[in-house]
């Protein structure tokens, strides 16, 4: 489940980057009405904020995954200890 969530976040992150590049290219190389150019600038700013949020979420997803891995390792150690205790 965590992997699926991370893939979705990465997908949206990549789409946002492509949209930002596209709008920046239009602003730099095309003649646009001032109103449209200002809207592009607002959209770029918003997409960059969303990208930052996704990046921070990806970091916390890594932390959750590490915690889950540690939990699994602890459970395995407990199983081994329990097995040794039962045998002894």
PyMOL Python script that loads the backbone (N, CA, C, O; Angstrom):
from pymol import cmd

cmd.read_pdbstr("""\
ATOM      1  N   UNK A   1       0.830  -1.199   0.000  1.00  0.00           N
ATOM      2  CA  UNK A   1       0.000   0.000   0.000  1.00  0.00           C
ATOM      3  C   UNK A   1       0.871   1.258   0.000  1.00  0.00           C
ATOM      4  O   UNK A   1       0.588   2.210  -0.727  1.00  0.00           O
ATOM      5  N   UNK A   2       1.928   1.263   0.813  1.00  0.00           N
ATOM      6  CA  UNK A   2       2.805   2.430   0.861  1.00  0.00           C
ATOM      7  C   UNK A   2       3.505   2.640  -0.471  1.00  0.00           C
ATOM      8  O   UNK A   2       3.669   3.776  -0.917  1.00  0.00           O
ATOM      9  N   UNK A   3       3.915   1.558  -1.103  1.00  0.00           N
ATOM     10  CA  UNK A   3       4.586   1.668  -2.391  1.00  0.00           C
ATOM     11  C   UNK A   3       3.647   2.266  -3.433  1.00  0.00           C
ATOM     12  O   UNK A   3       4.062   3.110  -4.227  1.00  0.00           O
ATOM     13  N   UNK A   4       2.397   1.840  -3.439  1.00  0.00           N
ATOM     14  CA  UNK A   4       1.421   2.361  -4.390  1.00  0.00           C
ATOM     15  C   UNK A   4       1.228   3.860  -4.170  1.00  0.00           C
ATOM     16  O   UNK A   4       1.159   4.627  -5.130  1.00  0.00           O
ATOM     17  N   UNK A   5       1.142   4.277  -2.904  1.00  0.00           N
ATOM     18  CA  UNK A   5       0.975   5.692  -2.575  1.00  0.00           C
ATOM     19  C   UNK A   5       2.190   6.491  -3.048  1.00  0.00           C
ATOM     20  O   UNK A   5       2.043   7.579  -3.604  1.00  0.00           O
ATOM     21  N   UNK A   6       3.384   5.952  -2.826  1.00  0.00           N
ATOM     22  CA  UNK A   6       4.617   6.631  -3.240  1.00  0.00           C
ATOM     23  C   UNK A   6       4.674   6.772  -4.758  1.00  0.00           C
ATOM     24  O   UNK A   6       5.114   7.802  -5.270  1.00  0.00           O
ATOM     25  N   UNK A   7       4.234   5.748  -5.476  1.00  0.00           N
ATOM     26  CA  UNK A   7       4.236   5.804  -6.942  1.00  0.00           C
ATOM     27  C   UNK A   7       3.277   6.880  -7.436  1.00  0.00           C
ATOM     28  O   UNK A   7       3.598   7.618  -8.367  1.00  0.00           O
ATOM     29  N   UNK A   8       2.109   6.971  -6.819  1.00  0.00           N
ATOM     30  CA  UNK A   8       1.138   7.993  -7.206  1.00  0.00           C
ATOM     31  C   UNK A   8       1.714   9.385  -6.951  1.00  0.00           C
ATOM     32  O   UNK A   8       1.582  10.275  -7.792  1.00  0.00           O
ATOM     33  N   UNK A   9       2.354   9.578  -5.788  1.00  0.00           N
ATOM     34  CA  UNK A   9       2.954  10.875  -5.481  1.00  0.00           C
ATOM     35  C   UNK A   9       4.052  11.227  -6.479  1.00  0.00           C
ATOM     36  O   UNK A   9       4.144  12.369  -6.929  1.00  0.00           O
ATOM     37  N   UNK A  10       4.874  10.255  -6.821  1.00  0.00           N
ATOM     38  CA  UNK A  10       5.936  10.484  -7.791  1.00  0.00           C
ATOM     39  C   UNK A  10       5.364  10.847  -9.156  1.00  0.00           C
ATOM     40  O   UNK A  10       5.874  11.744  -9.827  1.00  0.00           O
ATOM     41  N   UNK A  11       4.312  10.156  -9.566  1.00  0.00           N
ATOM     42  CA  UNK A  11       3.655  10.423 -10.838  1.00  0.00           C
ATOM     43  C   UNK A  11       3.155  11.865 -10.893  1.00  0.00           C
ATOM     44  O   UNK A  11       3.398  12.571 -11.872  1.00  0.00           O
ATOM     45  N   UNK A  12       2.463  12.300  -9.851  1.00  0.00           N
ATOM     46  CA  UNK A  12       1.944  13.668  -9.824  1.00  0.00           C
ATOM     47  C   UNK A  12       3.077  14.682  -9.772  1.00  0.00           C
ATOM     48  O   UNK A  12       2.967  15.766 -10.344  1.00  0.00           O
ATOM     49  N   UNK A  13       4.163  14.339  -9.091  1.00  0.00           N
ATOM     50  CA  UNK A  13       5.332  15.218  -9.031  1.00  0.00           C
ATOM     51  C   UNK A  13       5.905  15.425 -10.438  1.00  0.00           C
ATOM     52  O   UNK A  13       6.221  16.551 -10.822  1.00  0.00           O
ATOM     53  N   UNK A  14       6.034  14.349 -11.192  1.00  0.00           N
ATOM     54  CA  UNK A  14       6.585  14.440 -12.549  1.00  0.00           C
ATOM     55  C   UNK A  14       5.676  15.232 -13.477  1.00  0.00           C
ATOM     56  O   UNK A  14       6.152  16.020 -14.294  1.00  0.00           O
ATOM     57  N   UNK A  15       4.373  15.026 -13.355  1.00  0.00           N
ATOM     58  CA  UNK A  15       3.426  15.772 -14.182  1.00  0.00           C
ATOM     59  C   UNK A  15       3.540  17.263 -13.880  1.00  0.00           C
ATOM     60  O   UNK A  15       3.543  18.085 -14.796  1.00  0.00           O
ATOM     61  N   UNK A  16       3.632  17.609 -12.608  1.00  0.00           N
ATOM     62  CA  UNK A  16       3.770  19.008 -12.213  1.00  0.00           C
ATOM     63  C   UNK A  16       5.019  19.630 -12.797  1.00  0.00           C
ATOM     64  O   UNK A  16       4.974  20.771 -13.259  1.00  0.00           O
ATOM     65  N   UNK A  17       6.139  18.914 -12.790  1.00  0.00           N
ATOM     66  CA  UNK A  17       7.395  19.424 -13.355  1.00  0.00           C
ATOM     67  C   UNK A  17       7.242  19.703 -14.845  1.00  0.00           C
ATOM     68  O   UNK A  17       7.728  20.717 -15.347  1.00  0.00           O
ATOM     69  N   UNK A  18       6.572  18.807 -15.543  1.00  0.00           N
ATOM     70  CA  UNK A  18       6.388  18.979 -16.988  1.00  0.00           C
ATOM     71  C   UNK A  18       5.509  20.204 -17.267  1.00  0.00           C
ATOM     72  O   UNK A  18       5.786  20.971 -18.189  1.00  0.00           O
ATOM     73  N   UNK A  19       4.457  20.384 -16.477  1.00  0.00           N
ATOM     74  CA  UNK A  19       3.577  21.531 -16.676  1.00  0.00           C
ATOM     75  C   UNK A  19       4.317  22.836 -16.393  1.00  0.00           C
ATOM     76  O   UNK A  19       4.146  23.820 -17.113  1.00  0.00           O
ATOM     77  N   UNK A  20       5.136  22.843 -15.347  1.00  0.00           N
ATOM     78  CA  UNK A  20       5.906  24.041 -15.008  1.00  0.00           C
ATOM     79  C   UNK A  20       6.836  24.407 -16.156  1.00  0.00           C
ATOM     80  O   UNK A  20       6.891  25.563 -16.574  1.00  0.00           O
ATOM     81  N   UNK A  21       7.566  23.420 -16.666  1.00  0.00           N
ATOM     82  CA  UNK A  21       8.490  23.684 -17.781  1.00  0.00           C
ATOM     83  C   UNK A  21       7.738  24.215 -19.000  1.00  0.00           C
ATOM     84  O   UNK A  21       8.206  25.133 -19.673  1.00  0.00           O
ATOM     85  N   UNK A  22       6.585  23.639 -19.275  1.00  0.00           N
ATOM     86  CA  UNK A  22       5.800  24.061 -20.432  1.00  0.00           C
ATOM     87  C   UNK A  22       5.347  25.516 -20.288  1.00  0.00           C
ATOM     88  O   UNK A  22       5.458  26.297 -21.233  1.00  0.00           O
ATOM     89  N   UNK A  23       4.842  25.878 -19.118  1.00  0.00           N
ATOM     90  CA  UNK A  23       4.379  27.250 -18.914  1.00  0.00           C
ATOM     91  C   UNK A  23       5.541  28.238 -18.929  1.00  0.00           C
ATOM     92  O   UNK A  23       5.422  29.330 -19.484  1.00  0.00           O
ATOM     93  N   UNK A  24       6.664  27.857 -18.319  1.00  0.00           N
ATOM     94  CA  UNK A  24       7.833  28.734 -18.331  1.00  0.00           C
ATOM     95  C   UNK A  24       8.323  28.957 -19.760  1.00  0.00           C
ATOM     96  O   UNK A  24       8.728  30.065 -20.112  1.00  0.00           O
ATOM     97  N   UNK A  25       8.289  27.923 -20.574  1.00  0.00           N
ATOM     98  CA  UNK A  25       8.707  28.048 -21.973  1.00  0.00           C
ATOM     99  C   UNK A  25       7.782  29.018 -22.717  1.00  0.00           C
ATOM    100  O   UNK A  25       8.253  29.864 -23.478  1.00  0.00           O
ATOM    101  N   UNK A  26       6.477  28.897 -22.501  1.00  0.00           N
ATOM    102  CA  UNK A  26       5.533  29.795 -23.166  1.00  0.00           C
ATOM    103  C   UNK A  26       5.773  31.242 -22.767  1.00  0.00           C
ATOM    104  O   UNK A  26       5.729  32.141 -23.607  1.00  0.00           O
ATOM    105  N   UNK A  27       6.027  31.464 -21.472  1.00  0.00           N
ATOM    106  CA  UNK A  27       6.267  32.829 -21.005  1.00  0.00           C
ATOM    107  C   UNK A  27       7.517  33.405 -21.668  1.00  0.00           C
ATOM    108  O   UNK A  27       7.543  34.576 -22.049  1.00  0.00           O
ATOM    109  N   UNK A  28       8.544  32.581 -21.803  1.00  0.00           N
ATOM    110  CA  UNK A  28       9.818  33.058 -22.341  1.00  0.00           C
ATOM    111  C   UNK A  28       9.819  33.221 -23.854  1.00  0.00           C
ATOM    112  O   UNK A  28      10.489  34.113 -24.375  1.00  0.00           O
ATOM    113  N   UNK A  29       9.082  32.377 -24.570  1.00  0.00           N
ATOM    114  CA  UNK A  29       9.238  32.325 -26.026  1.00  0.00           C
ATOM    115  C   UNK A  29       7.997  32.684 -26.831  1.00  0.00           C
ATOM    116  O   UNK A  29       8.045  32.697 -28.061  1.00  0.00           O
ATOM    117  N   UNK A  30       6.911  32.970 -26.174  1.00  0.00           N
ATOM    118  CA  UNK A  30       5.695  33.311 -26.906  1.00  0.00           C
ATOM    119  C   UNK A  30       5.204  34.677 -26.469  1.00  0.00           C
ATOM    120  O   UNK A  30       5.470  35.130 -25.356  1.00  0.00           O
ATOM    121  N   UNK A  31       4.488  35.314 -27.360  1.00  0.00           N
ATOM    122  CA  UNK A  31       3.857  36.588 -27.023  1.00  0.00           C
ATOM    123  C   UNK A  31       2.488  36.277 -26.435  1.00  0.00           C
ATOM    124  O   UNK A  31       1.615  35.720 -27.101  1.00  0.00           O
ATOM    125  N   UNK A  32       2.324  36.650 -25.169  1.00  0.00           N
ATOM    126  CA  UNK A  32       1.087  36.352 -24.457  1.00  0.00           C
ATOM    127  C   UNK A  32       0.468  37.640 -23.940  1.00  0.00           C
ATOM    128  O   UNK A  32       1.186  38.588 -23.620  1.00  0.00           O
ATOM    129  N   UNK A  33      -0.855  37.685 -23.855  1.00  0.00           N
ATOM    130  CA  UNK A  33      -1.472  38.829 -23.180  1.00  0.00           C
ATOM    131  C   UNK A  33      -1.006  38.866 -21.719  1.00  0.00           C
ATOM    132  O   UNK A  33      -0.762  37.825 -21.109  1.00  0.00           O
ATOM    133  N   UNK A  34      -0.890  40.057 -21.178  1.00  0.00           N
ATOM    134  CA  UNK A  34      -0.394  40.215 -19.811  1.00  0.00           C
ATOM    135  C   UNK A  34      -1.226  39.409 -18.816  1.00  0.00           C
ATOM    136  O   UNK A  34      -0.680  38.799 -17.897  1.00  0.00           O
ATOM    137  N   UNK A  35      -2.522  39.407 -18.996  1.00  0.00           N
ATOM    138  CA  UNK A  35      -3.406  38.673 -18.087  1.00  0.00           C
ATOM    139  C   UNK A  35      -3.071  37.178 -18.091  1.00  0.00           C
ATOM    140  O   UNK A  35      -3.015  36.551 -17.033  1.00  0.00           O
ATOM    141  N   UNK A  36      -2.851  36.614 -19.269  1.00  0.00           N
ATOM    142  CA  UNK A  36      -2.522  35.186 -19.391  1.00  0.00           C
ATOM    143  C   UNK A  36      -1.141  34.891 -18.786  1.00  0.00           C
ATOM    144  O   UNK A  36      -0.949  33.872 -18.124  1.00  0.00           O
ATOM    145  N   UNK A  37      -0.188  35.796 -19.025  1.00  0.00           N
ATOM    146  CA  UNK A  37       1.152  35.613 -18.464  1.00  0.00           C
ATOM    147  C   UNK A  37       1.104  35.624 -16.931  1.00  0.00           C
ATOM    148  O   UNK A  37       1.759  34.814 -16.276  1.00  0.00           O
ATOM    149  N   UNK A  38       0.327  36.546 -16.376  1.00  0.00           N
ATOM    150  CA  UNK A  38       0.187  36.598 -14.913  1.00  0.00           C
ATOM    151  C   UNK A  38      -0.467  35.326 -14.385  1.00  0.00           C
ATOM    152  O   UNK A  38      -0.091  34.826 -13.325  1.00  0.00           O
ATOM    153  N   UNK A  39      -1.444  34.803 -15.122  1.00  0.00           N
ATOM    154  CA  UNK A  39      -2.093  33.557 -14.696  1.00  0.00           C
ATOM    155  C   UNK A  39      -1.104  32.398 -14.729  1.00  0.00           C
ATOM    156  O   UNK A  39      -1.102  31.564 -13.825  1.00  0.00           O
ATOM    157  N   UNK A  40      -0.264  32.335 -15.760  1.00  0.00           N
ATOM    158  CA  UNK A  40       0.778  31.308 -15.825  1.00  0.00           C
ATOM    159  C   UNK A  40       1.711  31.405 -14.617  1.00  0.00           C
ATOM    160  O   UNK A  40       2.071  30.397 -14.010  1.00  0.00           O
ATOM    161  N   UNK A  41       2.095  32.636 -14.281  1.00  0.00           N
ATOM    162  CA  UNK A  41       2.994  32.825 -13.138  1.00  0.00           C
ATOM    163  C   UNK A  41       2.336  32.344 -11.850  1.00  0.00           C
ATOM    164  O   UNK A  41       2.988  31.699 -11.028  1.00  0.00           O
ATOM    165  N   UNK A  42       1.051  32.649 -11.664  1.00  0.00           N
ATOM    166  CA  UNK A  42       0.328  32.159 -10.476  1.00  0.00           C
ATOM    167  C   UNK A  42       0.244  30.631 -10.474  1.00  0.00           C
ATOM    168  O   UNK A  42       0.428  29.992  -9.438  1.00  0.00           O
ATOM    169  N   UNK A  43      -0.038  30.054 -11.649  1.00  0.00           N
ATOM    170  CA  UNK A  43      -0.139  28.594 -11.749  1.00  0.00           C
ATOM    171  C   UNK A  43       1.212  27.928 -11.459  1.00  0.00           C
ATOM    172  O   UNK A  43       1.275  26.906 -10.775  1.00  0.00           O
ATOM    173  N   UNK A  44       2.286  28.515 -11.985  1.00  0.00           N
ATOM    174  CA  UNK A  44       3.619  27.958 -11.740  1.00  0.00           C
ATOM    175  C   UNK A  44       3.931  27.984 -10.246  1.00  0.00           C
ATOM    176  O   UNK A  44       4.436  27.009  -9.690  1.00  0.00           O
ATOM    177  N   UNK A  45       3.625  29.102  -9.609  1.00  0.00           N
ATOM    178  CA  UNK A  45       3.869  29.227  -8.170  1.00  0.00           C
ATOM    179  C   UNK A  45       3.089  28.158  -7.394  1.00  0.00           C
ATOM    180  O   UNK A  45       3.624  27.524  -6.484  1.00  0.00           O
ATOM    181  N   UNK A  46       1.827  27.969  -7.766  1.00  0.00           N
ATOM    182  CA  UNK A  46       0.998  26.976  -7.095  1.00  0.00           C
ATOM    183  C   UNK A  46       1.528  25.553  -7.330  1.00  0.00           C
ATOM    184  O   UNK A  46       1.578  24.749  -6.399  1.00  0.00           O
ATOM    185  N   UNK A  47       1.918  25.248  -8.559  1.00  0.00           N
ATOM    186  CA  UNK A  47       2.459  23.920  -8.856  1.00  0.00           C
ATOM    187  C   UNK A  47       3.760  23.666  -8.096  1.00  0.00           C
ATOM    188  O   UNK A  47       4.002  22.551  -7.635  1.00  0.00           O
ATOM    189  N   UNK A  48       4.596  24.692  -7.964  1.00  0.00           N
ATOM    190  CA  UNK A  48       5.838  24.537  -7.214  1.00  0.00           C
ATOM    191  C   UNK A  48       5.553  24.272  -5.739  1.00  0.00           C
ATOM    192  O   UNK A  48       6.254  23.485  -5.103  1.00  0.00           O
ATOM    193  N   UNK A  49       4.531  24.924  -5.192  1.00  0.00           N
ATOM    194  CA  UNK A  49       4.149  24.671  -3.802  1.00  0.00           C
ATOM    195  C   UNK A  49       3.650  23.236  -3.632  1.00  0.00           C
ATOM    196  O   UNK A  49       3.996  22.561  -2.663  1.00  0.00           O
ATOM    197  N   UNK A  50       2.848  22.785  -4.567  1.00  0.00           N
ATOM    198  CA  UNK A  50       2.341  21.407  -4.519  1.00  0.00           C
ATOM    199  C   UNK A  50       3.505  20.431  -4.636  1.00  0.00           C
ATOM    200  O   UNK A  50       3.545  19.419  -3.935  1.00  0.00           O
ATOM    201  N   UNK A  51       4.456  20.734  -5.525  1.00  0.00           N
ATOM    202  CA  UNK A  51       5.628  19.871  -5.698  1.00  0.00           C
ATOM    203  C   UNK A  51       6.413  19.773  -4.387  1.00  0.00           C
ATOM    204  O   UNK A  51       6.869  18.691  -4.016  1.00  0.00           O
ATOM    205  N   UNK A  52       6.570  20.887  -3.695  1.00  0.00           N
ATOM    206  CA  UNK A  52       7.269  20.875  -2.403  1.00  0.00           C
ATOM    207  C   UNK A  52       6.525  20.014  -1.389  1.00  0.00           C
ATOM    208  O   UNK A  52       7.142  19.251  -0.645  1.00  0.00           O
ATOM    209  N   UNK A  53       5.200  20.137  -1.359  1.00  0.00           N
ATOM    210  CA  UNK A  53       4.400  19.329  -0.435  1.00  0.00           C
ATOM    211  C   UNK A  53       4.559  17.844  -0.751  1.00  0.00           C
ATOM    212  O   UNK A  53       4.697  17.020   0.154  1.00  0.00           O
ATOM    213  N   UNK A  54       4.539  17.510  -2.038  1.00  0.00           N
ATOM    214  CA  UNK A  54       4.707  16.109  -2.427  1.00  0.00           C
ATOM    215  C   UNK A  54       6.085  15.605  -2.036  1.00  0.00           C
ATOM    216  O   UNK A  54       6.229  14.471  -1.579  1.00  0.00           O
ATOM    217  N   UNK A  55       7.097  16.444  -2.215  1.00  0.00           N
ATOM    218  CA  UNK A  55       8.452  16.041  -1.849  1.00  0.00           C
ATOM    219  C   UNK A  55       8.550  15.782  -0.358  1.00  0.00           C
ATOM    220  O   UNK A  55       9.192  14.821   0.066  1.00  0.00           O
ATOM    221  N   UNK A  56       7.922  16.627   0.437  1.00  0.00           N
ATOM    222  CA  UNK A  56       7.968  16.414   1.885  1.00  0.00           C
ATOM    223  C   UNK A  56       7.167  15.172   2.265  1.00  0.00           C
ATOM    224  O   UNK A  56       7.532  14.466   3.205  1.00  0.00           O
ATOM    225  N   UNK A  57       6.073  14.896   1.540  1.00  0.00           N
ATOM    226  CA  UNK A  57       5.307  13.677   1.807  1.00  0.00           C
ATOM    227  C   UNK A  57       6.113  12.437   1.454  1.00  0.00           C
ATOM    228  O   UNK A  57       6.031  11.416   2.137  1.00  0.00           O
ATOM    229  N   UNK A  58       6.899  12.534   0.374  1.00  0.00           N
ATOM    230  CA  UNK A  58       7.731  11.396  -0.014  1.00  0.00           C
ATOM    231  C   UNK A  58       8.735  11.089   1.087  1.00  0.00           C
ATOM    232  O   UNK A  58       9.007   9.925   1.380  1.00  0.00           O
ATOM    233  N   UNK A  59       9.286  12.136   1.696  1.00  0.00           N
ATOM    234  CA  UNK A  59      10.228  11.933   2.788  1.00  0.00           C
ATOM    235  C   UNK A  59       9.570  11.232   3.949  1.00  0.00           C
ATOM    236  O   UNK A  59      10.151  10.306   4.515  1.00  0.00           O
ATOM    237  N   UNK A  60       8.383  11.645   4.320  1.00  0.00           N
ATOM    238  CA  UNK A  60       7.709  11.003   5.439  1.00  0.00           C
ATOM    239  C   UNK A  60       7.291   9.579   5.080  1.00  0.00           C
ATOM    240  O   UNK A  60       7.222   8.722   5.961  1.00  0.00           O
ATOM    241  N   UNK A  61       7.014   9.311   3.812  1.00  0.00           N
ATOM    242  CA  UNK A  61       6.702   7.941   3.397  1.00  0.00           C
ATOM    243  C   UNK A  61       7.925   7.047   3.585  1.00  0.00           C
ATOM    244  O   UNK A  61       7.796   5.889   3.984  1.00  0.00           O
ATOM    245  N   UNK A  62       9.105   7.582   3.300  1.00  0.00           N
ATOM    246  CA  UNK A  62      10.333   6.815   3.529  1.00  0.00           C
ATOM    247  C   UNK A  62      10.498   6.496   5.012  1.00  0.00           C
ATOM    248  O   UNK A  62      10.902   5.392   5.378  1.00  0.00           O
ATOM    249  N   UNK A  63      10.182   7.472   5.862  1.00  0.00           N
ATOM    250  CA  UNK A  63      10.285   7.257   7.298  1.00  0.00           C
ATOM    251  C   UNK A  63       9.311   6.170   7.754  1.00  0.00           C
ATOM    252  O   UNK A  63       9.652   5.323   8.580  1.00  0.00           O
ATOM    253  N   UNK A  64       8.106   6.205   7.212  1.00  0.00           N
ATOM    254  CA  UNK A  64       7.107   5.182   7.561  1.00  0.00           C
ATOM    255  C   UNK A  64       7.592   3.811   7.113  1.00  0.00           C
ATOM    256  O   UNK A  64       7.464   2.834   7.850  1.00  0.00           O
ATOM    257  N   UNK A  65       8.150   3.734   5.906  1.00  0.00           N
ATOM    258  CA  UNK A  65       8.651   2.460   5.395  1.00  0.00           C
ATOM    259  C   UNK A  65       9.782   1.934   6.262  1.00  0.00           C
ATOM    260  O   UNK A  65       9.841   0.735   6.534  1.00  0.00           O
ATOM    261  N   UNK A  66      10.684   2.812   6.704  1.00  0.00           N
ATOM    262  CA  UNK A  66      11.773   2.396   7.580  1.00  0.00           C
ATOM    263  C   UNK A  66      11.227   1.862   8.900  1.00  0.00           C
ATOM    264  O   UNK A  66      11.714   0.857   9.418  1.00  0.00           O
ATOM    265  N   UNK A  67      10.225   2.529   9.435  1.00  0.00           N
ATOM    266  CA  UNK A  67       9.617   2.074  10.683  1.00  0.00           C
ATOM    267  C   UNK A  67       8.962   0.703  10.503  1.00  0.00           C
ATOM    268  O   UNK A  67       9.050  -0.151  11.385  1.00  0.00           O
ATOM    269  N   UNK A  68       8.310   0.497   9.368  1.00  0.00           N
ATOM    270  CA  UNK A  68       7.676  -0.797   9.096  1.00  0.00           C
ATOM    271  C   UNK A  68       8.735  -1.896   8.974  1.00  0.00           C
ATOM    272  O   UNK A  68       8.538  -3.010   9.460  1.00  0.00           O
ATOM    273  N   UNK A  69       9.853  -1.578   8.325  1.00  0.00           N
ATOM    274  CA  UNK A  69      10.946  -2.547   8.196  1.00  0.00           C
ATOM    275  C   UNK A  69      11.515  -2.904   9.565  1.00  0.00           C
ATOM    276  O   UNK A  69      11.787  -4.073   9.840  1.00  0.00           O
ATOM    277  N   UNK A  70      11.694  -1.904  10.419  1.00  0.00           N
ATOM    278  CA  UNK A  70      12.201  -2.166  11.769  1.00  0.00           C
ATOM    279  C   UNK A  70      11.219  -3.018  12.553  1.00  0.00           C
ATOM    280  O   UNK A  70      11.624  -3.902  13.308  1.00  0.00           O
ATOM    281  N   UNK A  71       9.932  -2.757  12.380  1.00  0.00           N
ATOM    282  CA  UNK A  71       8.902  -3.550  13.065  1.00  0.00           C
ATOM    283  C   UNK A  71       8.996  -5.008  12.623  1.00  0.00           C
ATOM    284  O   UNK A  71       8.946  -5.917  13.452  1.00  0.00           O
ATOM    285  N   UNK A  72       9.132  -5.225  11.319  1.00  0.00           N
ATOM    286  CA  UNK A  72       9.243  -6.591  10.801  1.00  0.00           C
ATOM    287  C   UNK A  72      10.482  -7.296  11.358  1.00  0.00           C
ATOM    288  O   UNK A  72      10.425  -8.468  11.730  1.00  0.00           O
ATOM    289  N   UNK A  73      11.598  -6.572  11.412  1.00  0.00           N
ATOM    290  CA  UNK A  73      12.820  -7.165  11.949  1.00  0.00           C
ATOM    291  C   UNK A  73      12.644  -7.522  13.425  1.00  0.00           C
ATOM    292  O   UNK A  73      13.105  -8.575  13.866  1.00  0.00           O
ATOM    293  N   UNK A  74      11.989  -6.662  14.179  1.00  0.00           N
ATOM    294  CA  UNK A  74      11.752  -6.938  15.595  1.00  0.00           C
ATOM    295  C   UNK A  74      10.860  -8.155  15.778  1.00  0.00           C
ATOM    296  O   UNK A  74      11.098  -8.981  16.660  1.00  0.00           O
ATOM    297  N   UNK A  75       9.835  -8.264  14.946  1.00  0.00           N
ATOM    298  CA  UNK A  75       8.947  -9.430  15.026  1.00  0.00           C
ATOM    299  C   UNK A  75       9.720 -10.711  14.738  1.00  0.00           C
ATOM    300  O   UNK A  75       9.518 -11.722  15.411  1.00  0.00           O
ATOM    301  N   UNK A  76      10.600 -10.675  13.746  1.00  0.00           N
ATOM    302  CA  UNK A  76      11.406 -11.856  13.418  1.00  0.00           C
ATOM    303  C   UNK A  76      12.311 -12.237  14.588  1.00  0.00           C
ATOM    304  O   UNK A  76      12.449 -13.419  14.904  1.00  0.00           O
ATOM    305  N   UNK A  77      12.925 -11.248  15.231  1.00  0.00           N
ATOM    306  CA  UNK A  77      13.778 -11.529  16.395  1.00  0.00           C
ATOM    307  C   UNK A  77      12.977 -12.147  17.527  1.00  0.00           C
ATOM    308  O   UNK A  77      13.442 -13.072  18.193  1.00  0.00           O
ATOM    309  N   UNK A  78      11.769 -11.634  17.744  1.00  0.00           N
ATOM    310  CA  UNK A  78      10.918 -12.187  18.807  1.00  0.00           C
ATOM    311  C   UNK A  78      10.542 -13.640  18.497  1.00  0.00           C
ATOM    312  O   UNK A  78      10.501 -14.475  19.400  1.00  0.00           O
ATOM    313  N   UNK A  79      10.271 -13.940  17.244  1.00  0.00           N
ATOM    314  CA  UNK A  79       9.941 -15.315  16.864  1.00  0.00           C
ATOM    315  C   UNK A  79      11.116 -16.244  17.152  1.00  0.00           C
ATOM    316  O   UNK A  79      10.931 -17.346  17.668  1.00  0.00           O
ATOM    317  N   UNK A  80      12.327 -15.795  16.816  1.00  0.00           N
ATOM    318  CA  UNK A  80      13.519 -16.606  17.057  1.00  0.00           C
ATOM    319  C   UNK A  80      13.711 -16.803  18.563  1.00  0.00           C
ATOM    320  O   UNK A  80      13.966 -17.917  19.020  1.00  0.00           O
ATOM    321  N   UNK A  81      13.588 -15.724  19.323  1.00  0.00           N
ATOM    322  CA  UNK A  81      13.744 -15.828  20.783  1.00  0.00           C
ATOM    323  C   UNK A  81      12.693 -16.753  21.396  1.00  0.00           C
ATOM    324  O   UNK A  81      13.001 -17.546  22.286  1.00  0.00           O
ATOM    325  N   UNK A  82      11.464 -16.651  20.921  1.00  0.00           N
ATOM    326  CA  UNK A  82      10.408 -17.502  21.437  1.00  0.00           C
ATOM    327  C   UNK A  82      10.693 -18.969  21.094  1.00  0.00           C
ATOM    328  O   UNK A  82      10.505 -19.855  21.928  1.00  0.00           O
ATOM    329  N   UNK A  83      11.141 -19.212  19.880  1.00  0.00           N
ATOM    330  CA  UNK A  83      11.453 -20.583  19.470  1.00  0.00           C
ATOM    331  C   UNK A  83      12.588 -21.145  20.330  1.00  0.00           C
ATOM    332  O   UNK A  83      12.520 -22.303  20.743  1.00  0.00           O
ATOM    333  N   UNK A  84      13.621 -20.362  20.606  1.00  0.00           N
ATOM    334  CA  UNK A  84      14.736 -20.817  21.424  1.00  0.00           C
ATOM    335  C   UNK A  84      14.269 -21.076  22.842  1.00  0.00           C
ATOM    336  O   UNK A  84      14.702 -22.047  23.461  1.00  0.00           O
ATOM    337  N   UNK A  85      13.398 -20.233  23.370  1.00  0.00           N
ATOM    338  CA  UNK A  85      12.886 -20.397  24.723  1.00  0.00           C
ATOM    339  C   UNK A  85      12.039 -21.651  24.850  1.00  0.00           C
ATOM    340  O   UNK A  85      12.137 -22.360  25.852  1.00  0.00           O
ATOM    341  N   UNK A  86      11.210 -21.939  23.858  1.00  0.00           N
ATOM    342  CA  UNK A  86      10.342 -23.109  23.889  1.00  0.00           C
ATOM    343  C   UNK A  86      11.188 -24.387  23.811  1.00  0.00           C
ATOM    344  O   UNK A  86      10.889 -25.369  24.490  1.00  0.00           O
ATOM    345  N   UNK A  87      12.232 -24.377  22.992  1.00  0.00           N
ATOM    346  CA  UNK A  87      13.092 -25.557  22.825  1.00  0.00           C
ATOM    347  C   UNK A  87      13.886 -25.821  24.097  1.00  0.00           C
ATOM    348  O   UNK A  87      14.061 -26.974  24.489  1.00  0.00           O
ATOM    349  N   UNK A  88      14.373 -24.757  24.749  1.00  0.00           N
ATOM    350  CA  UNK A  88      15.206 -24.902  25.939  1.00  0.00           C
ATOM    351  C   UNK A  88      14.371 -25.272  27.095  1.00  0.00           C
ATOM    352  O   UNK A  88      14.886 -25.443  28.200  1.00  0.00           O
TER     353      UNK A  88
END
""", "prot")
cmd.dss("prot")
cmd.show_as("cartoon", "prot")
cmd.util.cbc("prot")
cmd.orient("prot")
